[in-house]
Amino acid sequence: MFDYAAYAVALRRELHQYPEIGFDLPRTLSLVRRELEVMGIPYTEEYGRSGIVATINEGKPFTIGIRADMDALPLTEATGLPYASKIDGQMHACGHDIHTAQLLAVGRKLNDMRDSLRCCVKLIFTPAEEYITPGAKLMVEDGLMDSVDCAIACHVDALKPAGHITLLSGGINANSMGIVTEFFGKSCHAHSQEKGVDAIRMAVQAYMGMELMLAREIPARAAAVLNVGSFHGGETNNIVCDYAKMFLTTRTHSDELTAFMERRIREICEGTAKMCGGEAKVTVTKLLPYVINHPVMAAKLRRSAAAVVGETHLHEGVRGMGGEDFAFLSRVKPCAMFYLGAGITTPVHSTTFCPDERAFETGIATFIRFVLDNQDGIDFEEESV
């Protein structure tokens, strides 16, 4: 009998050694194409940039999509693993190598049983989940979901052991907004500072204004984050700085609060700059909505997951503040995402992130079970399942 989990482990270790970033995924895409061609599964690259969609049992009346992201992060790996990254400054530190290898294993198993399968399955491989321009967004804009009735996905979870699954209904994470604020002043020698307009002063005062907005203008019970992760300004100590830049991220649990924070950040930065005699420019570089787990999809997925791991290893999730571009799929068709326990290890996005590969058995089995349980279609208007 073919060992699908061992197959996934081998693919994952190959992917892990050659992590690629954003849309620039030549080696990763080559591996996905290679495996799909060996399986004889037809695929297309017509959606977005650097994405692949493979189809099993095309023409069936009901289509389930299963999605995996493929890209890595700009980190230097420090795990010491024998299959550690061979590319300096690039690492699979968010588990996307696991997602990709797992989906190929799921595809292989479903393809092996396609003659008895009563639905169509789309294997959706997306690029640039970590990138400024989310890969899934471009694929959805090109019509990815037009031929899909529903979709499921998972993300590795470094807070639960392998063999455990976490799932919740409704919004499961946060809106994520990336913002760049620029401040334009006038340089002069520091000994005659009155002749200049200090861009650093503008940026610092705007930062304090945004912190005050977060503390005093947002309801205390609301989930909201504002973080300035990068600040640049000036060249030397005796020149009044004429240009400063800050890179921000915001996280919220509502579209209304995201819109409010964007408006207030603009008002604070532009108003502060004007007060100081300068100018400001605010640019939204990335806007990622939160993932919506459709209630019927979440209930169906919970039932399938419970059949795989048992009720004691199935956990009710708590909504987090992370971002995830599976959100773009979930805003078009009914979707659900679960968190796959991958060992209690260092956090994702760390240089020592090292998930437990035994998670593959659980992940593969859960995806397969969901497809088999729902291959005859889903009534998305059900009030209870």
C-alpha positions as CSV (number, residue, x, y, z in Angstrom):
1,M,0.0,0.0,0.0
2,F,1.3,3.4,-0.9
3,D,2.4,5.6,2.0
4,Y,1.0,9.0,1.3
5,A,2.4,10.6,4.5
6,A,5.9,9.4,3.7
7,Y,5.5,10.7,0.2
8,A,4.6,14.1,1.6
9,V,7.6,14.1,4.0
10,A,10.0,13.5,1.1
11,L,8.5,16.3,-0.9
12,R,8.4,18.6,2.0
13,R,12.1,18.1,2.7
14,E,12.9,18.8,-0.9
15,L,10.9,22.0,-0.9
16,H,12.4,23.0,2.5
17,Q,15.9,23.0,1.1
18,Y,15.0,25.4,-1.7
19,P,12.6,28.0,-0.3
20,E,11.5,30.7,-2.7
21,I,9.8,34.1,-2.0
22,G,6.8,35.9,-3.4
23,F,6.0,35.2,-7.0
24,D,9.5,34.1,-7.9
25,L,9.0,30.4,-7.4
26,P,10.7,28.6,-10.4
27,R,11.9,25.5,-8.5
28,T,8.8,25.2,-6.4
29,L,6.5,25.4,-9.4
30,S,8.7,22.9,-11.3
31,L,8.3,20.4,-8.4
32,V,4.5,20.8,-8.4
33,R,4.3,20.4,-12.2
34,R,6.6,17.4,-12.0
35,E,4.5,15.6,-9.5
36,L,1.2,16.4,-11.2
37,E,2.5,15.2,-14.5
38,V,3.7,11.9,-12.9
39,M,0.2,11.5,-11.4
40,G,-1.4,12.4,-14.8
41,I,-3.5,15.2,-13.2
42,P,-4.2,18.0,-15.7
43,Y,-3.4,21.5,-14.5
44,T,-3.5,25.1,-15.6
45,E,-1.5,28.3,-14.8
46,E,-4.0,30.7,-16.2
47,Y,-4.9,32.3,-12.9
48,G,-2.9,35.2,-11.5
49,R,0.9,34.9,-11.5
50,S,2.9,31.8,-10.5
51,G,-0.2,29.9,-9.4
52,I,-1.2,26.3,-10.4
53,V,-4.7,24.8,-10.4
54,A,-5.0,21.0,-11.0
55,T,-8.3,19.3,-11.6
56,I,-9.4,15.8,-10.7
57,N,-12.6,14.4,-12.2
58,E,-13.5,17.5,-14.2
59,G,-17.2,17.6,-15.3
60,K,-18.7,16.3,-12.0
61,P,-21.7,18.3,-10.7
62,F,-20.0,19.5,-7.5
63,T,-16.5,20.9,-7.1
64,I,-14.4,21.2,-3.9
65,G,-11.3,23.3,-3.9
66,I,-8.3,22.6,-1.6
67,R,-5.7,25.3,-1.3
68,A,-2.1,25.4,-0.3
69,D,0.3,28.3,-0.3
70,M,3.9,27.8,-1.6
71,D,6.1,30.8,-0.7
72,A,8.8,31.2,2.0
73,L,10.1,34.0,4.1
74,P,13.3,36.2,4.0
75,L,14.9,34.6,7.0
76,T,18.2,32.7,7.6
77,E,17.4,29.3,8.9
78,A,19.0,28.2,12.2
79,T,17.5,24.8,12.8
80,G,20.6,22.7,12.0
81,L,18.4,20.2,10.2
82,P,20.1,17.9,7.6
83,Y,17.5,19.2,5.1
84,A,17.8,22.9,6.2
85,S,17.5,25.7,3.6
86,K,20.4,25.8,1.1
87,I,19.5,29.4,0.1
88,D,21.0,32.0,2.5
89,G,18.4,34.5,3.7
90,Q,15.4,32.4,2.7
91,M,13.5,29.9,4.8
92,H,10.2,28.0,5.0
93,A,9.4,29.3,8.4
94,C,5.6,29.4,8.1
95,G,4.9,25.8,7.1
96,H,4.1,26.5,3.4
97,D,6.4,23.7,2.4
98,I,4.1,21.4,4.5
99,H,1.0,22.8,2.9
100,T,2.3,22.3,-0.6
101,A,3.6,18.8,0.0
102,Q,0.5,17.8,1.8
103,L,-1.8,19.0,-1.0
104,L,0.2,16.9,-3.5
105,A,-0.2,13.9,-1.3
106,V,-4.0,14.6,-1.0
107,G,-4.1,15.0,-4.8
108,R,-2.3,11.7,-5.3
109,K,-4.7,9.8,-3.1
110,L,-7.8,11.4,-4.6
111,N,-6.5,10.7,-8.1
112,D,-5.9,7.0,-7.1
113,M,-9.6,6.8,-6.1
114,R,-11.0,9.0,-8.9
115,D,-13.1,6.2,-10.5
116,S,-15.2,6.0,-7.3
117,L,-15.2,9.7,-6.6
118,R,-18.5,11.5,-7.3
119,C,-17.2,15.1,-7.2
120,C,-14.6,17.2,-8.9
121,V,-11.6,18.4,-6.8
122,K,-9.4,21.4,-7.6
123,L,-5.9,21.5,-6.2
124,I,-5.1,25.2,-5.8
125,F,-1.5,26.1,-5.3
126,T,-1.1,29.8,-4.5
127,P,2.1,32.0,-4.5
128,A,3.0,35.1,-2.5
129,E,0.9,34.7,0.6
130,E,3.5,36.6,2.5
131,Y,4.0,39.2,-0.2
132,I,2.8,42.8,-0.5
133,T,0.5,41.7,-3.4
134,P,-1.2,38.5,-2.2
135,G,-1.1,35.8,-4.8
136,A,-4.5,34.4,-4.0
137,K,-6.0,37.9,-4.6
138,L,-4.8,37.9,-8.2
139,M,-6.0,34.3,-8.8
140,V,-9.5,35.2,-7.5
141,E,-9.6,38.3,-9.7
142,D,-8.8,36.1,-12.7
143,G,-11.8,33.9,-12.0
144,L,-10.3,31.1,-9.8
145,M,-13.6,30.5,-7.9
146,D,-15.9,30.7,-10.8
147,S,-15.8,26.9,-11.2
148,V,-15.5,26.0,-7.5
149,D,-18.5,25.5,-5.2
150,C,-16.5,25.7,-2.0
151,A,-13.0,25.5,-0.7
152,I,-11.0,24.3,2.3
153,A,-7.5,24.9,3.5
154,C,-5.3,24.5,6.6
155,H,-2.4,26.2,8.3
156,V,0.1,24.5,10.6
157,D,-0.2,25.3,14.3
158,A,2.8,25.5,16.5
159,L,0.7,25.6,19.6
160,K,-0.8,22.1,19.4
161,P,0.8,18.7,19.1
162,A,0.6,16.6,15.9
163,G,-2.7,14.8,15.8
164,H,-4.7,17.8,17.0
165,I,-6.9,20.1,15.0
166,T,-8.3,23.6,15.9
167,L,-11.4,25.0,14.2
168,L,-13.8,27.8,14.6
169,S,-16.8,29.3,12.7
170,G,-17.2,32.9,11.4
171,G,-14.2,35.2,11.3
172,I,-11.1,33.3,12.3
173,N,-8.3,36.0,12.1
174,A,-7.9,39.7,11.4
175,N,-7.9,42.3,8.7
176,S,-4.3,43.2,8.0
177,M,-3.4,46.5,6.5
178,G,0.1,47.6,5.6
179,I,0.8,51.4,5.4
180,V,3.8,53.5,4.5
181,T,3.8,57.1,5.8
182,E,6.2,59.6,4.3
183,F,7.1,63.1,5.7
184,F,8.6,65.9,3.6
185,G,10.4,68.8,5.3
186,K,13.2,71.1,4.5
187,S,16.9,70.5,5.4
188,C,19.3,73.1,6.8
189,H,22.3,73.2,9.1
190,A,21.4,72.3,12.7
191,H,22.8,75.6,14.0
192,S,20.1,77.5,12.2
193,Q,17.3,75.0,12.7
194,E,14.6,77.7,12.4
195,K,15.3,77.7,8.7
196,G,14.4,74.1,8.2
197,V,11.3,71.8,8.6
198,D,12.2,68.7,10.6
199,A,10.7,65.5,9.0
200,I,11.8,63.4,12.0
201,R,9.8,65.8,14.3
202,M,6.7,65.3,12.1
203,A,7.1,61.5,12.1
204,V,7.6,61.3,15.9
205,Q,4.6,63.5,16.6
206,A,2.4,61.6,14.2
207,Y,3.5,58.3,15.8
208,M,2.5,59.6,19.2
209,G,-0.8,60.8,17.7
210,M,-1.5,57.4,16.3
211,E,-0.7,55.8,19.7
212,L,-3.2,58.2,21.3
213,M,-5.8,57.3,18.7
214,L,-5.4,53.6,19.5
215,A,-5.7,54.3,23.2
216,R,-8.5,56.8,23.3
217,E,-10.6,56.6,20.1
218,I,-11.1,52.8,19.7
219,P,-13.6,50.9,22.0
220,A,-11.8,49.2,24.8
221,R,-13.4,45.8,23.9
222,A,-12.4,46.1,20.2
223,A,-9.5,44.0,18.9
224,A,-7.1,46.5,17.3
225,V,-3.3,46.5,16.7
226,L,-1.1,49.3,15.3
227,N,2.6,48.7,15.0
228,V,5.4,50.8,13.6
229,G,7.9,48.2,12.6
230,S,10.4,50.4,10.7
231,F,11.4,54.1,11.0
232,H,13.9,55.8,8.7
233,G,15.0,59.5,8.7
234,G,18.1,61.6,8.3
235,E,21.7,61.1,7.4
236,T,23.8,62.7,10.0
237,N,23.6,64.6,13.3
238,N,24.1,68.2,12.2
239,I,21.5,68.4,9.4
240,V,17.8,69.0,10.0
241,C,16.2,66.0,8.3
242,D,14.0,66.7,5.3
243,Y,12.5,63.2,4.8
244,A,11.3,60.5,7.1
245,K,9.4,57.3,6.5
246,M,7.5,54.8,8.7
247,F,6.2,51.4,7.9
248,L,3.1,50.4,9.8
249,T,0.7,47.5,10.1
250,T,-2.8,47.5,11.6
251,R,-4.9,44.5,12.6
252,T,-8.6,44.5,13.4
253,H,-11.6,42.2,13.5
254,S,-14.0,44.4,11.5
255,D,-14.0,46.1,8.2
256,E,-15.5,49.2,9.8
257,L,-12.6,49.6,12.3
258,T,-10.0,49.0,9.6
259,A,-11.6,51.8,7.5
260,F,-11.7,54.1,10.6
261,M,-8.0,53.5,11.4
262,E,-7.0,54.2,7.8
263,R,-8.9,57.5,7.8
264,R,-7.5,58.6,11.2
265,I,-3.9,57.6,10.3
266,R,-4.2,59.8,7.2
267,E,-5.7,62.7,9.2
268,I,-3.1,62.5,11.9
269,C,-0.1,62.3,9.6
270,E,-1.3,65.0,7.2
271,G,-2.5,67.3,10.0
272,T,0.8,66.9,11.9
273,A,2.8,67.6,8.9
274,K,0.8,70.7,8.1
275,M,1.1,72.0,11.6
276,C,4.9,71.6,11.4
277,G,5.1,73.3,8.0
278,G,5.7,70.2,6.0
279,E,3.8,67.6,4.0
280,A,2.9,64.0,4.5
281,K,1.9,61.1,2.1
282,V,0.1,58.0,3.4
283,T,0.0,54.9,1.1
284,V,-1.8,51.7,1.8
285,T,0.5,49.0,0.5
286,K,-1.5,45.9,1.5
287,L,-5.0,45.3,2.6
288,L,-5.9,41.7,3.5
289,P,-9.4,40.9,4.8
290,Y,-10.0,38.3,7.5
291,V,-10.9,34.7,6.6
292,I,-14.6,33.8,7.0
293,N,-15.3,30.2,7.9
294,H,-18.8,29.7,6.5
295,P,-20.9,28.2,9.3
296,V,-22.1,25.2,7.3
297,M,-18.6,24.6,5.9
298,A,-17.2,24.9,9.4
299,A,-19.7,22.4,10.8
300,K,-19.1,19.9,8.0
301,L,-15.3,20.2,8.4
302,R,-15.6,19.8,12.1
303,R,-17.6,16.5,11.6
304,S,-14.9,15.2,9.2
305,A,-12.1,16.3,11.5
306,A,-13.7,14.6,14.5
307,A,-13.9,11.4,12.6
308,V,-10.1,11.6,12.0
309,V,-8.7,12.8,15.3
310,G,-11.6,12.2,17.8
311,E,-13.4,14.8,19.9
312,T,-10.7,15.0,22.5
313,H,-8.1,16.2,19.9
314,L,-10.5,18.6,18.2
315,H,-10.4,22.1,19.7
316,E,-12.6,25.1,19.5
317,G,-10.5,28.0,18.3
318,V,-10.1,31.5,19.6
319,R,-10.0,34.2,16.9
320,G,-6.5,35.5,16.4
321,M,-4.9,38.6,14.9
322,G,-3.0,37.0,12.1
323,G,-3.5,37.6,8.4
324,E,-4.0,35.0,5.6
325,D,-4.8,35.5,1.9
326,F,-7.2,32.5,1.8
327,A,-9.5,35.3,2.9
328,F,-9.9,36.3,-0.8
329,L,-11.4,32.8,-1.6
330,S,-13.6,33.0,1.5
331,R,-15.1,36.3,0.4
332,V,-16.3,34.8,-2.9
333,K,-17.6,31.2,-2.1
334,P,-18.3,29.2,1.1
335,C,-14.9,28.2,2.7
336,A,-13.4,26.9,5.8
337,M,-9.8,26.7,7.2
338,F,-8.6,24.6,10.1
339,Y,-5.4,24.8,12.1
340,L,-3.3,21.6,11.9
341,G,-1.3,20.8,15.1
342,A,2.4,20.5,14.1
343,G,4.1,20.1,17.5
344,I,4.6,22.6,20.2
345,T,7.7,24.3,18.7
346,T,9.1,27.8,18.2
347,P,6.6,30.2,16.6
348,V,6.1,30.5,12.9
349,H,8.2,33.2,11.3
350,S,11.2,32.3,13.6
351,T,14.6,31.0,12.3
352,T,14.2,27.9,14.4
353,F,10.7,26.9,13.4
354,C,10.7,23.1,13.1
355,P,7.2,21.5,12.7
356,D,6.5,17.8,13.5
357,E,6.1,15.9,10.3
358,R,3.7,13.5,11.9
359,A,1.1,16.2,11.2
360,F,0.9,15.0,7.6
361,E,-1.1,11.9,8.6
362,T,-3.7,14.0,10.2
363,G,-3.8,16.7,7.6
364,I,-4.0,14.3,4.6
365,A,-6.7,12.2,6.3
366,T,-8.8,15.2,7.2
367,F,-8.8,16.6,3.7
368,I,-9.7,13.2,2.2
369,R,-12.4,12.6,4.7
370,F,-14.0,16.0,4.0
371,V,-14.1,15.3,0.3
372,L,-15.6,11.9,0.8
373,D,-18.2,13.1,3.3
374,N,-19.3,15.9,1.0
375,Q,-18.8,14.6,-2.5
376,D,-22.5,14.6,-3.3
377,G,-22.8,18.4,-2.6
378,I,-23.5,20.7,0.3
379,D,-26.6,22.7,1.1
380,F,-25.1,26.0,2.2
381,E,-28.4,27.2,3.5
382,E,-28.6,24.5,6.1
383,E,-29.3,26.0,9.6
384,S,-27.8,23.0,11.3
385,V,-25.7,20.0,10.3
